[in-house]
Amino acid sequence: MTEFKWQSDNWTSIDTEEGEVWDMNLYKDDITDECRLVFYPTFINDKGKREIDTSGSNSKIYKVTEESE
């Protein structure tokens, strides 16, 4: 059996069906030791570069739990 180890802090980008780009953070909470996925919307800044909107009002946070088969 392969043991899956949750990442300490890992980022990736996701293209949505609506054509938006969301940045996704996989992390393990240092205090609760819970695994979480957080999705942050992005925007194009005044220099034409993509940035993450980390204001919190539009982010989506999910707690991840392991299920046995």
N, C-alpha and C positions, 0 to 999 in steps of 0.2 A: 504494500500500500504506500502511495506517495503522500508525504506529509506536506500540507499547504501552510506556508507561513505568511501571515498578513504583512504587508509592507509597512514600514514605519511612517513614511511620507512619500507618496509617489504621485506624479501629475501626468495627465494626458488630455488631449482635446477630443471633443466629440462633435461631429456635424449632425445637426438635427434634420428631420424631414422638412421642416419649415425653412431651411437654409441658414439657420443660426449656428454659431459656433459656441459651445459651452466648454469651459475647462473643468476637468474632473479631478478631485483630490481624493486619494485613498490614504487613510491614515488610521493609526491606533492612538486613541486618547491616552495621554500620559497619566491622567488622574484616575479615570474609570476603567482603563484597559479595554474599552469597547472599540470595535472596529467600525469605521464610518466611511461613507461616500458623501462628498459634497460637490454639487454642481454649481458653477459660477457662470453667469452670462458674461460675454465679452463685448467689446465695442472697439471701433476704430478711433484712435485719438487724433488730435489736430496735426500730428506729424505723419498720419497715414499708417500707423502701427497698431496692431491689435493689443488691447489691454484687458485685464480681468476686472469685472465689477465686483469688488469684495465688500460693498457697502452692507451686505447682509439682507437687505430688503427683498432682493430677487433670487438669492441663493436657495438651493434645496438641499437639506441635510437628511441622510438616511442612516439609521443604525443597521448594521449587518449582523445577522445571527446565522450560525451554522446549523443545518438540519441534517440529521442522520437519514440514510436511505433505508 
